Amino acid sequence: MLVTHIYFNGQCKDAIDLYVKAFSATIETLILKPDQENLVVHAEITIHGQLLMLNDFGDNDGVSKSGGYQLSVRFGSEEDLKNTYRIIKEGSTIISPMQATDYSSCVVRFIDRFDVRWAFWV
């Protein structure tokens, strides 16, 4: 099993909240730093049946840069894609706007407000 792990530099709880709302993600594990409960030591969430690991590295050692990777999510319908995108797009930077392509009736690529690069397609 290959699992993606992303570092959020103090914004992990906010990212988890957004991803739970946008994707109806399930929180599998959430371990907070005992002396700083706003920081996440380790978290695991499930999005569309796939595991994603996240944390803060409470002392700001972690980095969350959008270069070099992209999380891609395939949706069962354009409606589901558009509903999820509507929730997650606030504060994001569009890489390529929502459009039809040769391989999909609906694709959008963007970097969310936590500097995570996403591609949604049907």
N, C-alpha and C positions, 0 to 999 in steps of 0.2 A: 504494500500500500504506500502510495506517495501522498504526503500531506503537506499542504502549504501552511507556513507559519509567518505571520506578519507582526511587526513591532510598531507601536503607536505613540511612544513618547508622551505618556500621560493622558492620552485621549481614548484609551482602549474601551473604557466603560461606555463612553458616548458612541463609539463605533459599534459596539455590540448592540446597544439599544436601537441604533438606526438599522442595522442588518436584521435584527429580530422583527422590527416593524416592516421593513421593506420586503423581506423574503419569507416572513413567517418562520424564521430560523428557530431552531431549538438549542437552548443552552445546555450542553452536556456537562461541562465542568467550569466552575468559576472560583478561582482562588485569589483572594485579595491580600495585599500586603498588610500584615497585622497592625503596624503602627501608622499606616497611611491607607485607609480603606478606599480611597478614590483611585488607587493604583492597582492594576491587575498583574499578579505574578504569573498566572497561567489560566488560559481559558480555551475551551473547545466548544465550537458551535457547529451545527449541521445545517447546511444550506442545500436544498434540492437533493438530499440524501448523501451529500459529500461533507467530509469533515474539514474544518478550517481551524487552525490553532492561532491564538492571538495573545499578546501580552504587552505591558508597558516597559518593562525593565525600569522600574520606578526611579532609578537614578539617571535616567535619560541616556543610557548606553545604547538603546535600540534605535534603529533608523527605519523610517517608512518612506521610501522613495519609490516613485512610480516607474523608474527606469529598469528595464531588464525583465519585467514580468507583467502579466495581465491575467486577471481572473475572468474567465469566460463562463457565462451561464446561458444554457439553452432552455428556452421556455416552450411550453406546450401550445401556447396561443399568443397572438399579438396583444390581446386584452391583458393577459397576465404580465407580459413584458411591459406594456405601457403603465399599468398600475404600479408595478415595482419601481420603474424609472421615475414616475411622478413623485414617489416618496423619497427616493435616494438622490435625486438630481440637485436639490438645493445646495448651493455653494460649490457645485462641481464645475469642472472645465470640460467642455465638449471637445473631443478629438475628431470624431466624425458624427454628424447629426443623424437622427433617426431617418432611415431610408431603406428602400428595397435594393438588393444587390443580385448578382448572378446566382448566389448560393442561398439567399434567404429573402423572404418577403418583408422582413423588418430587422434591421441591425442598428445599434447605436453603440458608440465607444466614447468613454469619458473617464476623467479622473475625479473621484469623489473628494469631499472636503477634508478627508483624512489622508489624501495623496495616494490612494489606492486606485490603480488603473483597472477598469472593467470593460468588458464587451458583452452586450446582451444580444441574443439573436433567437429567431424562431426557426 
